[in-house]
Amino acid sequence: MDGLLKGEVYEFIFDQHKAPLSKKVTEFLDKEIEMKAIYQFDLKSLELTEVGSSETTDSDTEE
């Protein structure tokens, strides 16, 4: 995360893994939070995108 630029747009791809919780664990957790599964996200790729850097509108070029 230290190498990322603030205010820039990144495109990323990630894998999502889901592990359902047992009924007993769900009932125990239900006293404090509502949670029926645990999720894990693994980042596969991250790419800085060039948004609007080379785009010009017609009104900019007409004058």
mmJSON file of the N, C-alpha and C atoms, coordinates in Angstrom:
{"data_MODEL":{"atom_site":{
"group_PDB":["ATOM","ATOM","ATOM","ATOM","ATOM","ATOM","ATOM","ATOM","ATOM","ATOM","ATOM","ATOM","ATOM","ATOM","ATOM","ATOM","ATOM","ATOM","ATOM","ATOM","ATOM","ATOM","ATOM","ATOM","ATOM","ATOM","ATOM","ATOM","ATOM","ATOM","ATOM","ATOM","ATOM","ATOM","ATOM","ATOM","ATOM","ATOM","ATOM","ATOM","ATOM","ATOM","ATOM","ATOM","ATOM","ATOM","ATOM","ATOM","ATOM","ATOM","ATOM","ATOM","ATOM","ATOM","ATOM","ATOM","ATOM","ATOM","ATOM","ATOM","ATOM","ATOM","ATOM","ATOM","ATOM","ATOM","ATOM","ATOM","ATOM","ATOM","ATOM","ATOM","ATOM","ATOM","ATOM","ATOM","ATOM","ATOM","ATOM","ATOM","ATOM","ATOM","ATOM","ATOM","ATOM","ATOM","ATOM","ATOM","ATOM","ATOM","ATOM","ATOM","ATOM","ATOM","ATOM","ATOM","ATOM","ATOM","ATOM","ATOM","ATOM","ATOM","ATOM","ATOM","ATOM","ATOM","ATOM","ATOM","ATOM","ATOM","ATOM","ATOM","ATOM","ATOM","ATOM","ATOM","ATOM","ATOM","ATOM","ATOM","ATOM","ATOM","ATOM","ATOM","ATOM","ATOM","ATOM","ATOM","ATOM","ATOM","ATOM","ATOM","ATOM","ATOM","ATOM","ATOM","ATOM","ATOM","ATOM","ATOM","ATOM","ATOM","ATOM","ATOM","ATOM","ATOM","ATOM","ATOM","ATOM","ATOM","ATOM","ATOM","ATOM","ATOM","ATOM","ATOM","ATOM","ATOM","ATOM","ATOM","ATOM","ATOM","ATOM","ATOM","ATOM","ATOM","ATOM","ATOM","ATOM","ATOM","ATOM","ATOM","ATOM","ATOM","ATOM","ATOM","ATOM","ATOM","ATOM","ATOM","ATOM","ATOM","ATOM","ATOM","ATOM","ATOM","ATOM","ATOM","ATOM"],
"id":[1,2,3,4,5,6,7,8,9,10,11,12,13,14,15,16,17,18,19,20,21,22,23,24,25,26,27,28,29,30,31,32,33,34,35,36,37,38,39,40,41,42,43,44,45,46,47,48,49,50,51,52,53,54,55,56,57,58,59,60,61,62,63,64,65,66,67,68,69,70,71,72,73,74,75,76,77,78,79,80,81,82,83,84,85,86,87,88,89,90,91,92,93,94,95,96,97,98,99,100,101,102,103,104,105,106,107,108,109,110,111,112,113,114,115,116,117,118,119,120,121,122,123,124,125,126,127,128,129,130,131,132,133,134,135,136,137,138,139,140,141,142,143,144,145,146,147,148,149,150,151,152,153,154,155,156,157,158,159,160,161,162,163,164,165,166,167,168,169,170,171,172,173,174,175,176,177,178,179,180,181,182,183,184,185,186,187,188,189],
"type_symbol":["N","C","C","N","C","C","N","C","C","N","C","C","N","C","C","N","C","C","N","C","C","N","C","C","N","C","C","N","C","C","N","C","C","N","C","C","N","C","C","N","C","C","N","C","C","N","C","C","N","C","C","N","C","C","N","C","C","N","C","C","N","C","C","N","C","C","N","C","C","N","C","C","N","C","C","N","C","C","N","C","C","N","C","C","N","C","C","N","C","C","N","C","C","N","C","C","N","C","C","N","C","C","N","C","C","N","C","C","N","C","C","N","C","C","N","C","C","N","C","C","N","C","C","N","C","C","N","C","C","N","C","C","N","C","C","N","C","C","N","C","C","N","C","C","N","C","C","N","C","C","N","C","C","N","C","C","N","C","C","N","C","C","N","C","C","N","C","C","N","C","C","N","C","C","N","C","C","N","C","C","N","C","C","N","C","C","N","C","C"],
"label_atom_id":["N","CA","C","N","CA","C","N","CA","C","N","CA","C","N","CA","C","N","CA","C","N","CA","C","N","CA","C","N","CA","C","N","CA","C","N","CA","C","N","CA","C","N","CA","C","N","CA","C","N","CA","C","N","CA","C","N","CA","C","N","CA","C","N","CA","C","N","CA","C","N","CA","C","N","CA","C","N","CA","C","N","CA","C","N","CA","C","N","CA","C","N","CA","C","N","CA","C","N","CA","C","N","CA","C","N","CA","C","N","CA","C","N","CA","C","N","CA","C","N","CA","C","N","CA","C","N","CA","C","N","CA","C","N","CA","C","N","CA","C","N","CA","C","N","CA","C","N","CA","C","N","CA","C","N","CA","C","N","CA","C","N","CA","C","N","CA","C","N","CA","C","N","CA","C","N","CA","C","N","CA","C","N","CA","C","N","CA","C","N","CA","C","N","CA","C","N","CA","C","N","CA","C","N","CA","C","N","CA","C","N","CA","C","N","CA","C","N","CA","C"],
"label_alt_id":[null,null,null,null,null,null,null,null,null,null,null,null,null,null,null,null,null,null,null,null,null,null,null,null,null,null,null,null,null,null,null,null,null,null,null,null,null,null,null,null,null,null,null,null,null,null,null,null,null,null,null,null,null,null,null,null,null,null,null,null,null,null,null,null,null,null,null,null,null,null,null,null,null,null,null,null,null,null,null,null,null,null,null,null,null,null,null,null,null,null,null,null,null,null,null,null,null,null,null,null,null,null,null,null,null,null,null,null,null,null,null,null,null,null,null,null,null,null,null,null,null,null,null,null,null,null,null,null,null,null,null,null,null,null,null,null,null,null,null,null,null,null,null,null,null,null,null,null,null,null,null,null,null,null,null,null,null,null,null,null,null,null,null,null,null,null,null,null,null,null,null,null,null,null,null,null,null,null,null,null,null,null,null,null,null,null,null,null,null],
"label_comp_id":["MET","MET","MET","ASP","ASP","ASP","GLY","GLY","GLY","LEU","LEU","LEU","LEU","LEU","LEU","LYS","LYS","LYS","GLY","GLY","GLY","GLU","GLU","GLU","VAL","VAL","VAL","TYR","TYR","TYR","GLU","GLU","GLU","PHE","PHE","PHE","ILE","ILE","ILE","PHE","PHE","PHE","ASP","ASP","ASP","GLN","GLN","GLN","HIS","HIS","HIS","LYS","LYS","LYS","ALA","ALA","ALA","PRO","PRO","PRO","LEU","LEU","LEU","SER","SER","SER","LYS","LYS","LYS","LYS","LYS","LYS","VAL","VAL","VAL","THR","THR","THR","GLU","GLU","GLU","PHE","PHE","PHE","LEU","LEU","LEU","ASP","ASP","ASP","LYS","LYS","LYS","GLU","GLU","GLU","ILE","ILE","ILE","GLU","GLU","GLU","MET","MET","MET","LYS","LYS","LYS","ALA","ALA","ALA","ILE","ILE","ILE","TYR","TYR","TYR","GLN","GLN","GLN","PHE","PHE","PHE","ASP","ASP","ASP","LEU","LEU","LEU","LYS","LYS","LYS","SER","SER","SER","LEU","LEU","LEU","GLU","GLU","GLU","LEU","LEU","LEU","THR","THR","THR","GLU","GLU","GLU","VAL","VAL","VAL","GLY","GLY","GLY","SER","SER","SER","SER","SER","SER","GLU","GLU","GLU","THR","THR","THR","THR","THR","THR","ASP","ASP","ASP","SER","SER","SER","ASP","ASP","ASP","THR","THR","THR","GLU","GLU","GLU","GLU","GLU","GLU"],
"label_asym_id":["A","A","A","A","A","A","A","A","A","A","A","A","A","A","A","A","A","A","A","A","A","A","A","A","A","A","A","A","A","A","A","A","A","A","A","A","A","A","A","A","A","A","A","A","A","A","A","A","A","A","A","A","A","A","A","A","A","A","A","A","A","A","A","A","A","A","A","A","A","A","A","A","A","A","A","A","A","A","A","A","A","A","A","A","A","A","A","A","A","A","A","A","A","A","A","A","A","A","A","A","A","A","A","A","A","A","A","A","A","A","A","A","A","A","A","A","A","A","A","A","A","A","A","A","A","A","A","A","A","A","A","A","A","A","A","A","A","A","A","A","A","A","A","A","A","A","A","A","A","A","A","A","A","A","A","A","A","A","A","A","A","A","A","A","A","A","A","A","A","A","A","A","A","A","A","A","A","A","A","A","A","A","A","A","A","A","A","A","A"],
"label_entity_id":["1","1","1","1","1","1","1","1","1","1","1","1","1","1","1","1","1","1","1","1","1","1","1","1","1","1","1","1","1","1","1","1","1","1","1","1","1","1","1","1","1","1","1","1","1","1","1","1","1","1","1","1","1","1","1","1","1","1","1","1","1","1","1","1","1","1","1","1","1","1","1","1","1","1","1","1","1","1","1","1","1","1","1","1","1","1","1","1","1","1","1","1","1","1","1","1","1","1","1","1","1","1","1","1","1","1","1","1","1","1","1","1","1","1","1","1","1","1","1","1","1","1","1","1","1","1","1","1","1","1","1","1","1","1","1","1","1","1","1","1","1","1","1","1","1","1","1","1","1","1","1","1","1","1","1","1","1","1","1","1","1","1","1","1","1","1","1","1","1","1","1","1","1","1","1","1","1","1","1","1","1","1","1","1","1","1","1","1","1"],
"label_seq_id":[1,1,1,2,2,2,3,3,3,4,4,4,5,5,5,6,6,6,7,7,7,8,8,8,9,9,9,10,10,10,11,11,11,12,12,12,13,13,13,14,14,14,15,15,15,16,16,16,17,17,17,18,18,18,19,19,19,20,20,20,21,21,21,22,22,22,23,23,23,24,24,24,25,25,25,26,26,26,27,27,27,28,28,28,29,29,29,30,30,30,31,31,31,32,32,32,33,33,33,34,34,34,35,35,35,36,36,36,37,37,37,38,38,38,39,39,39,40,40,40,41,41,41,42,42,42,43,43,43,44,44,44,45,45,45,46,46,46,47,47,47,48,48,48,49,49,49,50,50,50,51,51,51,52,52,52,53,53,53,54,54,54,55,55,55,56,56,56,57,57,57,58,58,58,59,59,59,60,60,60,61,61,61,62,62,62,63,63,63],
"pdbx_PDB_ins_code":[null,null,null,null,null,null,null,null,null,null,null,null,null,null,null,null,null,null,null,null,null,null,null,null,null,null,null,null,null,null,null,null,null,null,null,null,null,null,null,null,null,null,null,null,null,null,null,null,null,null,null,null,null,null,null,null,null,null,null,null,null,null,null,null,null,null,null,null,null,null,null,null,null,null,null,null,null,null,null,null,null,null,null,null,null,null,null,null,null,null,null,null,null,null,null,null,null,null,null,null,null,null,null,null,null,null,null,null,null,null,null,null,null,null,null,null,null,null,null,null,null,null,null,null,null,null,null,null,null,null,null,null,null,null,null,null,null,null,null,null,null,null,null,null,null,null,null,null,null,null,null,null,null,null,null,null,null,null,null,null,null,null,null,null,null,null,null,null,null,null,null,null,null,null,null,null,null,null,null,null,null,null,null,null,null,null,null,null,null],
"Cartn_x":[0.814,0.0,0.856,2.077,2.92,3.269,3.307,3.679,2.544,1.325,0.185,0.151,-0.323,-0.436,-1.833,-1.92,-3.215,-3.864,-5.177,-5.926,-5.833,-5.228,-5.123,-6.113,-6.414,-7.36,-6.582,-6.876,-6.235,-7.281,-6.871,-7.698,-7.095,-7.93,-7.407,-8.27,-7.655,-8.331,-8.022,-9.054,-8.836,-9.659,-9.202,-9.951,-10.726,-11.954,-12.783,-13.041,-12.817,-13.074,-14.078,-15.029,-16.07,-16.134,-16.147,-16.276,-17.489,-18.541,-19.718,-19.407,-20.057,-19.886,-20.959,-20.64,-21.606,-22.759,-23.857,-25.03,-24.694,-23.898,-23.525,-22.707,-21.759,-20.937,-21.79,-22.672,-23.562,-24.448,-24.995,-25.839,-25.036,-23.788,-22.932,-22.624,-22.281,-21.935,-23.146,-24.333,-25.554,-25.846,-25.251,-25.455,-24.793,-23.718,-22.96,-23.057,-22.856,-22.863,-23.594,-24.093,-24.737,-23.712,-23.275,-22.231,-22.501,-22.61,-22.918,-21.774,-20.731,-19.604,-18.37,-17.228,-15.956,-15.487,-15.045,-14.571,-13.077,-12.396,-10.982,-10.818,-10.059,-9.813,-8.312,-7.898,-6.493,-6.282,-5.433,-5.141,-4.296,-4.779,-4.047,-3.225,-3.811,-3.069,-3.581,-2.704,-3.009,-2.324,-3.089,-2.54,-3.039,-2.127,-2.478,-3.088,-4.279,-4.937,-4.693,-4.683,-4.502,-5.888,-6.489,-7.845,-7.77,-8.314,-8.438,-7.143,-6.032,-4.765,-4.626,-5.201,-5.047,-6.371,-7.424,-8.74,-8.885,-9.365,-9.71,-11.12,-11.856,-13.222,-13.219,-14.293,-14.406,-14.351,-14.895,-14.909,-13.486,-12.594,-11.206,-10.444,-10.754,-9.995,-10.609,-11.853,-12.511,-11.982,-11.467,-11.03,-9.734],
"Cartn_y":[-1.201,0.0,1.262,1.201,2.393,2.914,2.048,2.46,3.056,3.106,3.638,5.155,5.798,7.253,7.672,8.677,9.18,9.994,9.848,10.612,10.057,8.912,8.288,7.132,6.71,5.624,4.364,3.283,1.999,0.982,0.084,-1.043,-2.267,-3.064,-4.227,-5.444,-6.601,-7.885,-8.661,-9.286,-10.043,-11.323,-12.309,-13.537,-13.384,-13.875,-13.828,-15.253,-15.494,-16.796,-16.602,-17.536,-17.434,-18.752,-18.655,-19.83,-19.635,-20.414,-20.269,-20.723,-20.094,-20.451,-21.464,-22.292,-23.284,-22.588,-23.301,-22.743,-22.375,-23.192,-22.953,-21.664,-21.455,-20.239,-19.022,-19.157,-18.058,-17.638,-18.613,-18.3,-17.614,-18.047,-17.421,-15.969,-15.732,-14.379,-13.466,-14.044,-13.257,-12.361,-12.653,-11.817,-10.452,-10.399,-9.152,-8.619,-9.496,-9.087,-10.127,-9.696,-10.624,-11.023,-12.264,-12.731,-14.189,-14.489,-15.846,-16.488,-15.702,-16.239,-15.375,-15.948,-15.22,-15.092,-13.896,-13.639,-13.337,-13.786,-13.47,-12.972,-11.892,-11.32,-11.336,-11.951,-12.018,-11.16,-10.15,-9.263,-9.995,-10.053,-10.726,-9.744,-8.577,-7.58,-6.186,-5.208,-3.81,-2.966,-2.081,-1.274,0.16,1.115,2.526,2.867,3.491,3.837,5.302,5.608,6.973,7.526,8.214,8.748,10.21,10.539,11.92,12.63,11.94,12.62,13.11,12.393,12.793,13.172,13.297,13.63,15.142,15.585,16.995,17.06,18.09,18.242,19.149,19.151,19.999,21.476,21.882,23.275,23.779,22.898,23.3,23.584,22.901,23.021,24.004,24.452,25.331,26.753,27.235,28.625,28.825],
"Cartn_z":[0.0,0.0,0.0,0.487,0.541,-0.853,-1.872,-3.213,-4.026,-3.483,-4.226,-4.13,-5.193,-5.24,-4.794,-3.967,-3.505,-4.608,-4.769,-5.751,-7.158,-7.345,-8.663,-8.753,-9.985,-10.215,-10.566,-9.874,-10.117,-10.565,-11.451,-11.846,-11.181,-10.524,-9.831,-10.079,-9.962,-10.086,-8.814,-8.239,-7.021,-7.034,-6.27,-6.043,-4.745,-4.739,-3.538,-3.071,-1.784,-1.184,-0.054,0.043,1.065,1.833,3.152,4.009,4.915,4.706,5.564,6.991,7.943,9.346,9.749,10.713,11.184,11.91,12.05,12.723,14.175,14.832,16.221,16.36,15.454,15.487,15.148,14.173,13.787,14.953,15.682,16.842,17.946,18.148,19.152,18.787,17.526,17.078,16.991,16.829,16.649,17.851,18.998,20.179,20.017,19.26,19.068,17.636,16.652,15.243,14.404,13.267,12.34,11.288,11.341,10.424,10.097,8.801,8.382,7.588,7.26,6.491,6.714,6.408,6.439,4.998,4.625,3.275,3.289,2.242,2.058,0.624,0.461,-0.852,-1.113,-2.234,-2.618,-3.858,-3.746,-4.863,-5.899,-7.159,-8.227,-9.047,-9.341,-10.126,-9.793,-9.999,-9.72,-10.785,-11.437,-12.525,-12.414,-12.481,-12.478,-13.835,-13.847,-15.109,-15.434,-16.706,-17.207,-17.504,-16.571,-16.733,-17.124,-18.309,-18.73,-19.077,-19.16,-19.408,-20.845,-21.821,-23.214,-23.853,-23.089,-23.623,-23.769,-24.937,-25.147,-25.686,-25.331,-25.833,-27.048,-27.8,-28.992,-28.635,-27.498,-27.126,-26.803,-26.377,-26.104,-27.387,-28.481,-29.728,-30.725,-30.529,-31.487,-31.447,-30.345,-30.23,-30.852],
"occupancy":[1.0,1.0,1.0,1.0,1.0,1.0,1.0,1.0,1.0,1.0,1.0,1.0,1.0,1.0,1.0,1.0,1.0,1.0,1.0,1.0,1.0,1.0,1.0,1.0,1.0,1.0,1.0,1.0,1.0,1.0,1.0,1.0,1.0,1.0,1.0,1.0,1.0,1.0,1.0,1.0,1.0,1.0,1.0,1.0,1.0,1.0,1.0,1.0,1.0,1.0,1.0,1.0,1.0,1.0,1.0,1.0,1.0,1.0,1.0,1.0,1.0,1.0,1.0,1.0,1.0,1.0,1.0,1.0,1.0,1.0,1.0,1.0,1.0,1.0,1.0,1.0,1.0,1.0,1.0,1.0,1.0,1.0,1.0,1.0,1.0,1.0,1.0,1.0,1.0,1.0,1.0,1.0,1.0,1.0,1.0,1.0,1.0,1.0,1.0,1.0,1.0,1.0,1.0,1.0,1.0,1.0,1.0,1.0,1.0,1.0,1.0,1.0,1.0,1.0,1.0,1.0,1.0,1.0,1.0,1.0,1.0,1.0,1.0,1.0,1.0,1.0,1.0,1.0,1.0,1.0,1.0,1.0,1.0,1.0,1.0,1.0,1.0,1.0,1.0,1.0,1.0,1.0,1.0,1.0,1.0,1.0,1.0,1.0,1.0,1.0,1.0,1.0,1.0,1.0,1.0,1.0,1.0,1.0,1.0,1.0,1.0,1.0,1.0,1.0,1.0,1.0,1.0,1.0,1.0,1.0,1.0,1.0,1.0,1.0,1.0,1.0,1.0,1.0,1.0,1.0,1.0,1.0,1.0,1.0,1.0,1.0,1.0,1.0,1.0],
"B_iso_or_equiv":[0.0,0.0,0.0,0.0,0.0,0.0,0.0,0.0,0.0,0.0,0.0,0.0,0.0,0.0,0.0,0.0,0.0,0.0,0.0,0.0,0.0,0.0,0.0,0.0,0.0,0.0,0.0,0.0,0.0,0.0,0.0,0.0,0.0,0.0,0.0,0.0,0.0,0.0,0.0,0.0,0.0,0.0,0.0,0.0,0.0,0.0,0.0,0.0,0.0,0.0,0.0,0.0,0.0,0.0,0.0,0.0,0.0,0.0,0.0,0.0,0.0,0.0,0.0,0.0,0.0,0.0,0.0,0.0,0.0,0.0,0.0,0.0,0.0,0.0,0.0,0.0,0.0,0.0,0.0,0.0,0.0,0.0,0.0,0.0,0.0,0.0,0.0,0.0,0.0,0.0,0.0,0.0,0.0,0.0,0.0,0.0,0.0,0.0,0.0,0.0,0.0,0.0,0.0,0.0,0.0,0.0,0.0,0.0,0.0,0.0,0.0,0.0,0.0,0.0,0.0,0.0,0.0,0.0,0.0,0.0,0.0,0.0,0.0,0.0,0.0,0.0,0.0,0.0,0.0,0.0,0.0,0.0,0.0,0.0,0.0,0.0,0.0,0.0,0.0,0.0,0.0,0.0,0.0,0.0,0.0,0.0,0.0,0.0,0.0,0.0,0.0,0.0,0.0,0.0,0.0,0.0,0.0,0.0,0.0,0.0,0.0,0.0,0.0,0.0,0.0,0.0,0.0,0.0,0.0,0.0,0.0,0.0,0.0,0.0,0.0,0.0,0.0,0.0,0.0,0.0,0.0,0.0,0.0,0.0,0.0,0.0,0.0,0.0,0.0],
"pdbx_formal_charge":[null,null,null,null,null,null,null,null,null,null,null,null,null,null,null,null,null,null,null,null,null,null,null,null,null,null,null,null,null,null,null,null,null,null,null,null,null,null,null,null,null,null,null,null,null,null,null,null,null,null,null,null,null,null,null,null,null,null,null,null,null,null,null,null,null,null,null,null,null,null,null,null,null,null,null,null,null,null,null,null,null,null,null,null,null,null,null,null,null,null,null,null,null,null,null,null,null,null,null,null,null,null,null,null,null,null,null,null,null,null,null,null,null,null,null,null,null,null,null,null,null,null,null,null,null,null,null,null,null,null,null,null,null,null,null,null,null,null,null,null,null,null,null,null,null,null,null,null,null,null,null,null,null,null,null,null,null,null,null,null,null,null,null,null,null,null,null,null,null,null,null,null,null,null,null,null,null,null,null,null,null,null,null,null,null,null,null,null,null],
"auth_seq_id":[1,1,1,2,2,2,3,3,3,4,4,4,5,5,5,6,6,6,7,7,7,8,8,8,9,9,9,10,10,10,11,11,11,12,12,12,13,13,13,14,14,14,15,15,15,16,16,16,17,17,17,18,18,18,19,19,19,20,20,20,21,21,21,22,22,22,23,23,23,24,24,24,25,25,25,26,26,26,27,27,27,28,28,28,29,29,29,30,30,30,31,31,31,32,32,32,33,33,33,34,34,34,35,35,35,36,36,36,37,37,37,38,38,38,39,39,39,40,40,40,41,41,41,42,42,42,43,43,43,44,44,44,45,45,45,46,46,46,47,47,47,48,48,48,49,49,49,50,50,50,51,51,51,52,52,52,53,53,53,54,54,54,55,55,55,56,56,56,57,57,57,58,58,58,59,59,59,60,60,60,61,61,61,62,62,62,63,63,63],
"auth_comp_id":["MET","MET","MET","ASP","ASP","ASP","GLY","GLY","GLY","LEU","LEU","LEU","LEU","LEU","LEU","LYS","LYS","LYS","GLY","GLY","GLY","GLU","GLU","GLU","VAL","VAL","VAL","TYR","TYR","TYR","GLU","GLU","GLU","PHE","PHE","PHE","ILE","ILE","ILE","PHE","PHE","PHE","ASP","ASP","ASP","GLN","GLN","GLN","HIS","HIS","HIS","LYS","LYS","LYS","ALA","ALA","ALA","PRO","PRO","PRO","LEU","LEU","LEU","SER","SER","SER","LYS","LYS","LYS","LYS","LYS","LYS","VAL","VAL","VAL","THR","THR","THR","GLU","GLU","GLU","PHE","PHE","PHE","LEU","LEU","LEU","ASP","ASP","ASP","LYS","LYS","LYS","GLU","GLU","GLU","ILE","ILE","ILE","GLU","GLU","GLU","MET","MET","MET","LYS","LYS","LYS","ALA","ALA","ALA","ILE","ILE","ILE","TYR","TYR","TYR","GLN","GLN","GLN","PHE","PHE","PHE","ASP","ASP","ASP","LEU","LEU","LEU","LYS","LYS","LYS","SER","SER","SER","LEU","LEU","LEU","GLU","GLU","GLU","LEU","LEU","LEU","THR","THR","THR","GLU","GLU","GLU","VAL","VAL","VAL","GLY","GLY","GLY","SER","SER","SER","SER","SER","SER","GLU","GLU","GLU","THR","THR","THR","THR","THR","THR","ASP","ASP","ASP","SER","SER","SER","ASP","ASP","ASP","THR","THR","THR","GLU","GLU","GLU","GLU","GLU","GLU"],
"auth_asym_id":["A","A","A","A","A","A","A","A","A","A","A","A","A","A","A","A","A","A","A","A","A","A","A","A","A","A","A","A","A","A","A","A","A","A","A","A","A","A","A","A","A","A","A","A","A","A","A","A","A","A","A","A","A","A","A","A","A","A","A","A","A","A","A","A","A","A","A","A","A","A","A","A","A","A","A","A","A","A","A","A","A","A","A","A","A","A","A","A","A","A","A","A","A","A","A","A","A","A","A","A","A","A","A","A","A","A","A","A","A","A","A","A","A","A","A","A","A","A","A","A","A","A","A","A","A","A","A","A","A","A","A","A","A","A","A","A","A","A","A","A","A","A","A","A","A","A","A","A","A","A","A","A","A","A","A","A","A","A","A","A","A","A","A","A","A","A","A","A","A","A","A","A","A","A","A","A","A","A","A","A","A","A","A","A","A","A","A","A","A"],
"auth_atom_id":["N","CA","C","N","CA","C","N","CA","C","N","CA","C","N","CA","C","N","CA","C","N","CA","C","N","CA","C","N","CA","C","N","CA","C","N","CA","C","N","CA","C","N","CA","C","N","CA","C","N","CA","C","N","CA","C","N","CA","C","N","CA","C","N","CA","C","N","CA","C","N","CA","C","N","CA","C","N","CA","C","N","CA","C","N","CA","C","N","CA","C","N","CA","C","N","CA","C","N","CA","C","N","CA","C","N","CA","C","N","CA","C","N","CA","C","N","CA","C","N","CA","C","N","CA","C","N","CA","C","N","CA","C","N","CA","C","N","CA","C","N","CA","C","N","CA","C","N","CA","C","N","CA","C","N","CA","C","N","CA","C","N","CA","C","N","CA","C","N","CA","C","N","CA","C","N","CA","C","N","CA","C","N","CA","C","N","CA","C","N","CA","C","N","CA","C","N","CA","C","N","CA","C","N","CA","C","N","CA","C","N","CA","C","N","CA","C","N","CA","C"],
"pdbx_PDB_model_num":[1,1,1,1,1,1,1,1,1,1,1,1,1,1,1,1,1,1,1,1,1,1,1,1,1,1,1,1,1,1,1,1,1,1,1,1,1,1,1,1,1,1,1,1,1,1,1,1,1,1,1,1,1,1,1,1,1,1,1,1,1,1,1,1,1,1,1,1,1,1,1,1,1,1,1,1,1,1,1,1,1,1,1,1,1,1,1,1,1,1,1,1,1,1,1,1,1,1,1,1,1,1,1,1,1,1,1,1,1,1,1,1,1,1,1,1,1,1,1,1,1,1,1,1,1,1,1,1,1,1,1,1,1,1,1,1,1,1,1,1,1,1,1,1,1,1,1,1,1,1,1,1,1,1,1,1,1,1,1,1,1,1,1,1,1,1,1,1,1,1,1,1,1,1,1,1,1,1,1,1,1,1,1,1,1,1,1,1,1]
}}}
